[in-house]
Amino acid sequence: MLTSEMKEGNKISVVVNKFELESEIQIIRDEYILVTILLIDDKIVKFPADLKVDMIYYGDDNSLYIWENVVVSPVKFKNGQKYHKIDLPKSEGKRYNRRGNYRLYVGKDMSVEFREGTSRKRKKTLVKDISATGFAFLNNEDYDVGLRVSLIYDIVSGKRMNLSGKIVRKQYMDNINSTLYGCQFTTPSDEIRKIINREQQRMIKEKLQ
């Protein structure tokens, strides 16, 4: 895809070390685009020159295109508005296949409830990661694909969420003598999406310091 094919109003993501900050194209010029200002903790994000920054563009047909090593800087435009300016590369954007939703590493024991018929058993198990659409856990017991489960997810604030879903895949891991289970939530969780977004912002902030 050529940058000349971009459209105002379409979404973009600025990517730093696989962590994404979403924005939207407001103004397009021949050599640059202006996107909605990127903020972390209500502060304008500044990208050091030595930091690798990529840009993902969201096309009208839900296709994604990526340009690597773009230059991003905050500017004040002649209309008085503040934006982030992204210098447009001369090269074509490559098709980009994102592997589902961003998965946040957890690596903690949490309670998972296993439901089969009227039987319910709650066990502590190692939760590997979580996304807005599901989670993965490690366990040395054998569970069937399709089994209904609920994750009791502990949020940093002390709040707990009960996230229901089912096991959709399993893979035995020889090196740790345990099985990795992938689970899909019944309904994608906007709350988890917000938590993950905040965590990504925190990680990006650490990279920028």
Salt bridges, closest charged atoms under 4 A:
GLU20 OE1 - ARG98 NH2 2.69
GLU22 OE2 - LYS11 NZ 3.54
ASP41 OD2 - LYS205 NZ 2.66
ASP54 OD2 - LYS52 NZ 2.76
ASP60 OD2 - LYS7 NZ 2.54
ASP87 OD1 - LYS85 NZ 3.83
GLU113 OE1 - ARG120 NH1 2.90
GLU113 OE2 - ARG122 NH2 3.55
ASP129 OD2 - LYS128 NZ 2.91
GLU141 OE1 - LYS123 NZ 2.72
ASP142 OD1 - LYS170 NZ 2.59
ASP154 OD1 - ARG160 NE 2.70
ASP190 OD1 - ARG193 NH1 2.79
GLU199 OE2 - ARG202 NH2 2.39
GLU206 OE2 - ARG202 NH1 2.49
